[in-house]
Amino acid sequence: MPGAVLYESRDGEILRKNSVVFGPGDMFCPAWNFLALAGLGESDWTPQFSYWQRPATLDDGGQNLLG
């Protein structure tokens, strides 16, 4: 069954910190719940990249552009 496991390196040892199984109704679409497994919150994470930049010209001329 798919899932996630979080390991932590502490004092030269690798320790299993947390694990979870994916299934119906889980909350793992947003990344915040993965970060919570590691004991991190939204304020502990900083995006490192600009993930998307609006192109200079759009294929449809911008007709379907929201906001």
Secondary structure, DSSP 4 states (H G I P E B T S, - for coil): --EEEEEEEETTEEEEEEEEE--TT---SSTHHHHHHTT--GGG----S------SS-TTTTTT---
